[in-house]
């Protein structure tokens, strides 16, 4: 185990304690394989699973692992062929047994910071699905909310707008211009300081750089 990994584990231990104070459960996994070993047994066979757009979910291998298992009802919003079908899929996502996502940032004190375009991801985080599983690389850890907002706007959002082929100022400058562009994906800012339901939100910290 490297000194960096040791430091990640110590930092994660502190964050997990702070998550518990906020009615959220925390887990630390040294790498993506350890994450899969930890999280996969938590899914009940025959359950329904929905997810928000996330590079992290793909990079850690969780989505491939779930697809191969084949014992779940997967609610995939990317299959929608019309706005109305997208709306119906979102309605099913709200009632899912499990909702999977990452977080744009997490503070040392256990607060979650998320900025969303359409709002479907943060909506399910706030209310609806029975369980919310959040997977976050240690690159998402920040000291406080202010630092977290800056991270999301200037580190996470520019590559996301490029990935989604959006026409926003940050695709030109590489940093947030606080725009009101028609293609803006920073429409909803949600800070989760506490869960109103004990254990509903579970945060899996992974000792790797995952996502933006």
C-alpha positions in Angstrom: 0.0 0.0 0.0 1.4 3.4 -1.0 1.6 6.5 1.1 -1.1 8.1 -1.1 -3.4 5.1 -0.6 -2.7 5.3 3.2 -3.7 9.0 3.2 -6.8 8.3 1.2 -7.9 5.7 3.7 -7.3 8.1 6.6 -9.2 10.9 5.0 -12.1 8.6 4.0 -12.4 7.3 7.6 -12.9 10.9 8.8 -15.5 11.6 6.0 -17.4 8.4 6.8 -17.7 9.5 10.5 -19.1 12.8 9.4 -21.5 11.2 7.0 -22.9 9.1 9.8 -23.7 12.4 11.7 -25.7 13.4 8.7 -27.7 10.1 8.5 -25.7 8.8 5.6 -23.6 5.6 5.4 -20.1 5.7 4.1 -17.7 3.0 2.8 -14.1 3.1 1.7 -12.9 0.9 -1.1 -9.2 0.9 -2.0 -9.9 0.5 -5.7 -12.6 -0.3 -8.2 -12.4 -4.0 -7.8 -12.8 -3.6 -4.0 -15.8 -1.4 -4.8 -17.5 -4.1 -6.9 -16.8 -6.7 -4.2 -18.4 -4.5 -1.6 -21.4 -3.1 -3.5 -22.7 -5.9 -5.7 -23.9 -8.1 -2.8 -26.0 -5.2 -1.6 -28.4 -5.4 -4.6 -31.3 -7.7 -4.1 -32.2 -10.1 -6.9 -35.2 -8.9 -8.9 -34.8 -5.3 -7.8 -35.1 -2.2 -10.1 -32.1 0.0 -10.7 -31.9 3.4 -12.2 -29.0 5.8 -12.6 -28.0 9.3 -13.6 -25.5 10.3 -16.2 -22.0 9.5 -14.8 -18.5 8.8 -16.1 -17.7 7.4 -12.7 -20.2 4.5 -12.9 -18.7 3.4 -16.2 -15.1 3.8 -15.3 -15.4 1.8 -12.1 -17.0 -1.1 -14.0 -20.2 -1.1 -12.0 -22.6 -0.8 -15.0 -20.9 -3.6 -16.9 -21.1 -5.8 -13.8 -24.8 -5.1 -13.3 -25.6 -5.7 -16.9 -23.8 -9.1 -16.8 -25.6 -10.2 -13.7 -29.0 -10.0 -15.5 -31.1 -10.4 -12.4 -32.3 -6.8 -12.2 -34.8 -4.6 -13.9 -32.6 -1.9 -15.4 -34.3 1.5 -15.9 -32.2 3.1 -18.7 -33.2 6.7 -19.5 -30.9 6.6 -22.6 -33.4 4.3 -24.4 -36.0 7.1 -24.6 -37.0 8.0 -28.1 -39.2 11.0 -27.3 -39.7 13.6 -24.6 -42.8 11.8 -23.4 -41.0 8.4 -23.2 -38.1 10.2 -21.3 -40.7 11.5 -18.9 -42.2 8.0 -18.3 -38.7 6.5 -17.7 -38.0 9.3 -15.2 -41.2 8.4 -13.4 -40.1 4.8 -13.1 -36.6 6.0 -11.9 -38.3 7.9 -9.0 -39.8 4.6 -7.8 -36.7 2.5 -8.3 -35.3 0.3 -5.5 -31.8 1.6 -6.2 -30.6 4.8 -7.8 -26.9 5.0 -8.8 -24.9 8.2 -9.2 -21.7 10.0 -8.4 -21.4 13.3 -6.7 -19.7 16.3 -8.2 -17.9 17.0 -4.9 -18.0 15.8 -1.3 -16.6 17.9 1.6 -14.4 16.6 4.4 -17.4 17.3 6.7 -19.6 15.0 4.7 -21.7 17.4 2.6 -22.6 16.5 -1.0 -22.4 19.1 -3.8 -24.1 18.5 -7.1 -24.8 20.7 -10.1 -27.3 19.4 -12.7 -28.7 20.3 -16.0 -32.1 18.7 -16.3 -32.4 18.0 -12.6 -33.4 14.3 -12.9 -30.2 13.2 -11.0 -30.5 15.6 -8.1 -34.3 15.0 -7.9 -33.8 11.3 -7.3 -31.0 12.1 -4.8 -33.4 14.2 -2.8 -36.5 12.0 -2.9 -38.0 8.9 -4.5 -35.8 5.8 -4.9 -35.6 3.6 -1.8 -31.8 3.6 -1.8 -29.3 6.0 -3.3 -25.8 4.6 -3.9 -23.2 7.3 -4.6 -19.8 6.2 -6.0 -17.0 8.9 -5.8 -13.3 8.8 -6.4 -11.2 10.5 -3.9 -10.5 13.2 -6.5 -14.0 14.5 -5.7 -13.1 15.3 -2.0 -12.9 19.1 -1.2 -12.3 21.0 2.0 -15.6 22.9 2.1 -18.7 23.9 0.1 -17.1 27.0 -1.6 -14.1 24.9 -2.8 -16.6 22.2 -3.9 -18.7 24.7 -6.0 -15.5 26.0 -7.6 -14.4 22.4 -8.4 -17.7 21.5 -10.0 -17.8 24.7 -12.1 -14.2 24.8 -13.2 -13.0 21.2 -13.2 -16.0 19.0 -13.7 -18.4 21.0 -15.9 -16.1 22.1 -18.8 -15.2 18.5 -19.8 -18.8 17.4 -19.3 -20.1 20.1 -21.7 -17.5 19.0 -24.2 -18.6 15.4 -23.8 -22.2 16.4 -24.4 -21.4 18.7 -27.3 -22.9 21.7 -25.6 -22.3 25.2 -26.9 -21.4 27.1 -23.7 -18.6 29.6 -22.9 -16.8 27.0 -20.8 -16.3 24.8 -23.9 -14.2 27.7 -25.3 -12.4 29.0 -22.2 -12.2 25.8 -20.2 -13.6 27.5 -17.1 -16.9 28.7 -15.7 -18.3 32.0 -17.1 -21.4 31.9 -15.0 -23.4 31.7 -18.2 -27.1 31.7 -18.9 -26.6 29.9 -22.2 -29.4 27.8 -23.7 -27.0 24.8 -23.4 -26.1 25.5 -19.8 -25.9 22.4 -17.7 -25.5 24.3 -14.4 -29.2 24.9 -13.8 -29.7 23.2 -10.4 -27.3 23.5 -7.5 -28.0 21.1 -4.6 -26.1 20.8 -1.4 -27.0 17.8 0.7 -26.1 18.5 4.2 -28.2 15.8 5.8 -30.4 12.9 4.8 -33.9 12.9 6.3 -34.0 9.1 6.1 -31.3 7.2 8.0 -29.1 5.0 5.7 -31.1 5.8 2.5 -28.0 7.5 1.0 -24.8 5.4 0.9 -21.5 6.9 -0.2 -18.8 4.6 -1.6 -15.4 6.4 -1.6 -12.9 4.8 -3.9 -9.2 5.4 -3.7 -8.8 6.2 -7.3 -9.4 9.2 -9.7 -12.8 8.5 -11.2 -14.9 10.8 -13.4 -14.6 14.5 -13.7 
